[in-house]
Amino acid sequence: MTLAEPDPEWRYVAPAPPRPEALGWSGPPKTDDPEIGKRFVGLVVDLTLMIPGCVLMVVSVLSQPHETEVGVSSIQVTSSGSPSALFWLGWILALVLHVANRVVLQGITGRSLGKRLVGTRLVRVDNTEAVPGVGRAAVRTLIEMLGWIDLIVALVSQRHQRIGDMAMKTIVIRDARGS
């Protein structure tokens, strides 16, 4: 046999690729991740609960007397007083409705009114049957104030978790129990 001729008895056999389980991957999450669109609709429904309080705040501001100063290049409108009791009533109403829905109800049942409507629920990552509890729901709701940053993280994270979900070890899943 010469170097130019290949050995007919020799052939290369590639090793089989490792199985996903051997790499620590057990497949897609068993929680059946809801699409981001459902989560957004649920959030919009939850935020609409604050509308009555916001309306009271707007009515309060618009009903206050205003002084108008006309300058050479612009018109400036300034309020002549502090916020009225109606404004604070609206603010408190919006806050109470939001906390009752997004913290208390969601913490105890795993579902806010918006989640109930779109068929999703909030659970702990380590146990998809366990509701998060009021404390986790409260911190998660506070972290929501990050706004766009939180939304971008939810769009790009593997399980569509927001920063609050990651911090509190929660995840939003489809609710197999229905409404």
Residue pairs with C-beta under 8 A, 6 or more apart in sequence:
1 7
20 26
20 27
29 159
29 171
30 128
31 123
31 128
31 159
31 171
31 173
31 174
32 173
32 174
32 176
33 159
33 160
33 171
33 173
33 174
34 118
34 119
34 120
34 160
34 172
34 173
34 174
36 154
36 155
36 160
38 118
38 119
38 120
39 118
39 120
39 154
39 160
39 172
41 114
41 117
41 118
42 112
42 114
42 115
42 117
42 118
42 120
43 114
44 114
45 113
45 114
45 117
45 118
46 98
46 101
46 102
46 112
46 113
46 114
46 115
47 98
49 97
49 98
49 101
49 113
50 94
50 97
50 98
52 90
52 93
52 94
52 97
53 90
53 91
53 92
53 93
53 94
53 95
53 97
54 90
54 94
55 90
56 86
56 87
56 89
56 90
56 93
57 86
57 87
57 90
57 91
57 94
58 90
59 86
59 90
60 83
60 84
60 86
60 87
60 90
61 79
61 83
61 87
63 84
63 86
64 79
64 80
64 81
64 84
65 80
65 81
66 77
66 78
66 79
66 80
67 77
67 78
67 80
68 75
68 76
68 77
69 75
69 76
69 77
69 78
98 141
99 141
101 112
101 113
101 114
102 112
102 137
102 141
102 144
103 134
103 137
103 138
103 141
104 134
104 137
105 111
105 112
105 113
106 112
106 115
106 122
106 132
106 137
107 131
107 132
107 133
107 134
107 135
107 136
107 137
107 138
108 131
108 134
109 121
109 131
110 121
110 122
110 123
110 131
110 132
111 120
111 121
111 122
111 175
112 122
115 121
115 122
115 172
115 175
116 175
116 179
117 179
119 174
119 175
119 178
119 179
120 172
120 173
120 174
120 175
121 172
121 173
121 175
121 177
122 131
122 132
122 137
122 140
122 170
122 171
122 172
123 129
123 130
123 131
123 132
123 170
123 171
123 173
124 130
124 131
124 132
124 136
124 169
124 170
124 171
125 169
125 170
125 171
126 169
128 171
128 173
132 140
132 168
132 170
136 168
136 169
136 170
137 168
139 164
139 167
139 168
140 162
140 164
140 165
140 167
140 168
140 170
141 164
142 164
143 150
143 162
143 163
143 164
143 167
144 150
144 162
144 164
146 163
149 163
150 162
150 163
150 164
151 162
153 161
153 162
153 163
153 166
154 160
154 161
154 162
154 165
157 166
159 171
160 172
161 170
161 171
164 170
165 171
165 172
